[in-house]
Each structure stands twice: as C-alpha cells, then as structure tokens.
Amino acid sequence: MQNIEDIKKTINENLAVMLYFSAPTCNVCHALKPKLVGAIEDNFKEFKIVSIDTSIEQETAAYFSVFAIPTVLMFLDGKEFLRKSRHMSVDEIIREIKRPYEIMNS
C-alpha cells in the first residue's frame, strides 16, 4: 500500500511510470495486468510499475481522478502522458508510448 506522496515521489524520480488501478473484483483487471506488465517489461528498460487497489486506496484513486477500472496512467518525465480506462489493448498502449519513450532515452 502506497500513499499519495510516495506515488508522487516515484513519478518524479523515475523517467517512466505506469500506475495500474484495479480491484480484486475486476476480472478484466486480472486478465489485462499480466499481459500489460509483460509488454512493458519486454519493450521498455526503465519503466516503474505501481499497482493500486482502488478498493483499499480510494483516496489515491480520487486524487488521480480515477473513477473506472481498470485504468492505466502513464507518466513520462514526471508528466501524465497517457490515460486509458476500461476498454484498451496492450498493443495500443505500447504503440502510443513507444516513440516518446525512445526520444526521451536517446
């Protein structure tokens, strides 16, 4: 369990961060997470992944304006770059962050 300040510190101290919001009762969340985490790890060396259980950390979800699950927030260089909720594909997420990520690392 992370508090908001810890998450903000992680975002500011790492080049690329993914926040994955889910809940134990969300079957889509459980199916998507291993595929998404695997794709991130396969395609990007420097990517910090933080999982947030919205059933426990409701204040954190509200702080980041997350009202549906699953929700993925991608931060590049401390700034929110991508936000996807509910219906998303792993390939779509990888495509959208690949070029900006590569530019930042060149």
Sequence and secondary structure as in RCSB ss.txt:
>XXXX:A:sequence
MQNIEDIKKTINENLAVMLYFSAPTCNVCHALKPKLVGAIEDNFKEFKIVSIDTSIEQETAAYFSVFAIPTVLMF
LDGKEFLRKSRHMSVDEIIREIKRPYEIMNS
>XXXX:A:secstr
   HHHHHHHHHHSSEEEEEEE TT HHHHHHHHHHHHHHHHH SS EEEEEETTT HHHHHHTT  SSSEEEEE
ETTEEEEEEESS  HHHHHHHHHHHHHHHT 
